[in-house]
Amino acid sequence: MVGRIHWKNAGQNILLIGMGLLTSSCTSSYLGRYVFWNFVDIEDHKKFPSRRISNAPPAFYFKKSEEAEKRFSLQFREIEYYFQKGKKRAPLDEFLISTGTTAFIVIQDDTVLCEKYFNDYAKDSINTSFSMSKSVISTLVGIALDQGYIKSIDESITNYIPELKVKGFDKITIKHLLTMSSGIRHTWG
């Protein structure tokens, strides 16, 4: 009887493993991607192919100012923040380390006010942008507006991506995308 129970459990385990392997081989499905790649994280750049894109000369370099860095350091030595319904205080570096921050850079005009790296990251480390990319995109849209490439953020996105007209995206504006209020239905997976 004990042998039968053992084999019965082994059969269930083999079935579960087989289903897991089958699902993970279907990386076009959300479940398959989850089983194969797991959660999105800062190491994603190691999982997927990439290629280097060189900048066009001349490269722009931000100025460094010890005086500006010193002022920033004194002004933000300790910060106040809210966590779990309570007000907290902590040294900025301690806070950044505790939140899993890998890079913290503050730039004003053309000068770096603060540049720090944490959790085994350095200036030349590859860093996944995640939501920070929204700020970069907004900045680029602002530059495109200023230079006349985009007339208004109230324009339909189909003025720039005509292929989307047939899919009913003509009422969605650039502003909708910038504010993440387009109404496009998205379900994970």
C-alpha positions in Angstrom: 0.0 0.0 0.0 2.8 2.4 0.8 4.4 1.7 -2.6 1.2 2.5 -4.4 0.8 5.8 -2.6 4.4 6.6 -3.4 3.9 5.9 -7.1 0.6 7.8 -7.1 2.3 10.9 -5.7 5.2 10.4 -8.1 2.7 10.3 -11.0 1.1 13.6 -9.8 4.5 15.2 -9.5 5.6 14.1 -12.9 2.3 15.4 -14.3 2.8 18.8 -12.6 6.4 19.0 -13.8 5.3 18.1 -17.3 2.6 20.7 -17.3 5.1 23.3 -16.0 7.6 22.5 -18.7 4.9 22.6 -21.4 3.6 25.9 -20.1 7.1 27.4 -19.8 7.9 26.4 -23.4 4.9 28.6 -24.5 6.6 31.9 -23.9 4.0 33.7 -26.0 1.5 33.2 -23.2 1.6 35.3 -20.0 1.7 32.1 -17.8 4.5 30.7 -20.0 6.6 33.9 -19.8 6.0 34.0 -16.0 7.1 30.4 -15.5 10.1 30.8 -17.8 11.2 34.4 -16.9 9.5 35.0 -13.6 8.8 38.6 -12.4 10.1 41.7 -14.2 13.2 42.9 -12.4 16.4 45.0 -12.7 18.3 42.1 -14.2 16.0 41.7 -17.3 18.8 43.0 -19.5 20.7 39.8 -18.9 17.7 37.7 -20.2 17.2 39.2 -23.6 19.4 39.9 -26.6 20.6 43.5 -27.0 22.9 45.6 -29.1 24.9 48.7 -28.4 23.7 51.9 -30.0 26.5 54.6 -30.2 25.6 58.2 -29.7 26.1 60.6 -32.5 29.0 63.0 -32.1 29.4 65.4 -30.5 28.5 63.9 -27.2 27.1 66.2 -24.5 28.7 66.0 -21.0 27.1 67.4 -17.9 29.2 69.7 -15.8 30.4 68.6 -12.4 30.6 71.1 -9.6 32.0 70.2 -6.2 30.3 73.3 -4.7 26.9 72.3 -6.2 27.3 68.7 -5.0 28.3 69.9 -1.5 25.2 72.2 -1.3 22.9 69.4 -2.4 24.5 67.0 0.1 24.0 69.5 3.0 20.4 70.3 1.9 19.3 66.7 1.5 21.5 65.0 4.1 18.3 63.8 5.8 14.9 63.4 4.2 11.4 63.1 5.5 9.0 60.6 3.9 5.8 58.7 4.6 5.7 55.0 5.1 2.9 52.8 6.3 0.8 55.8 7.4 3.6 57.3 9.4 6.1 60.1 8.8 9.7 59.0 8.9 13.2 60.6 8.7 16.4 59.0 7.4 19.7 59.9 5.9 19.2 60.1 2.1 21.7 57.3 1.4 20.2 55.0 3.9 16.7 55.6 2.4 18.0 54.9 -1.1 19.7 51.7 -0.1 16.6 50.5 1.8 14.4 51.1 -1.2 16.6 49.0 -3.6 17.7 52.1 -5.5 20.6 51.3 -7.9 21.3 54.8 -9.3 20.4 58.3 -8.0 21.3 61.2 -10.2 20.0 64.8 -9.8 20.7 67.2 -12.7 19.8 70.9 -12.7 20.2 72.7 -16.0 23.6 71.4 -17.3 25.1 70.5 -13.9 25.1 67.2 -11.9 24.1 68.0 -8.4 24.3 64.5 -7.1 25.4 61.2 -8.5 25.4 58.1 -6.4 25.2 54.3 -7.0 24.1 51.6 -4.6 23.5 47.9 -4.3 26.6 46.9 -6.3 25.9 49.2 -9.2 28.4 51.7 -10.7 28.4 54.4 -13.3 29.0 52.0 -16.1 26.4 49.4 -15.0 23.5 48.6 -17.2 20.3 49.8 -15.6 16.7 49.0 -16.6 14.7 52.2 -17.0 11.2 51.0 -16.0 8.9 54.0 -15.2 11.8 56.5 -15.4 11.4 56.2 -19.2 8.1 58.1 -18.9 10.1 61.2 -17.8 12.5 60.8 -20.7 9.7 60.4 -23.2 7.9 63.5 -21.8 11.1 65.5 -22.1 11.6 64.3 -25.7 8.0 65.2 -26.6 8.7 68.7 -25.1 11.8 69.0 -27.3 9.8 67.9 -30.4 7.1 70.5 -29.6 9.7 73.2 -29.2 11.4 72.3 -32.5 8.1 72.1 -34.3 8.1 68.3 -35.0 4.9 68.0 -33.0 2.3 70.8 -33.3 0.3 70.1 -30.1 0.0 67.4 -27.5 -3.8 67.6 -28.2 -3.2 66.1 -31.7 -4.3 62.5 -32.4 -1.6 59.9 -32.3 -2.7 58.7 -35.7 -1.2 61.9 -37.2 2.1 60.3 -36.5 1.3 56.6 -36.6 -1.3 56.4 -39.4 -1.4 52.6 -39.2 -3.4 53.0 -36.0 -6.3 54.7 -37.7 -7.8 51.4 -38.8 -7.7 50.2 -35.2 -9.8 53.0 -33.8 -7.1 55.0 -32.1 -7.9 58.3 -33.8 -9.5 59.8 -30.7 -6.4 59.2 -28.6 -4.1 62.2 -28.3 -0.4 62.5 -27.4 -1.6 64.1 -24.1 -3.6 60.9 -23.3 -0.4 58.8 -23.7 1.7 61.2 -21.7 -0.8 61.2 -18.8 -1.5 57.5 -19.2 -5.2 58.3 -19.6 -5.9 56.9 -23.1 -8.5 54.4 -22.0 -6.7 51.6 -23.9 -7.8 48.5 -22.2 -4.9 46.4 -21.1 -5.0 43.1 -19.3 -1.8 41.5 -18.1 -1.1 38.4 -20.1 
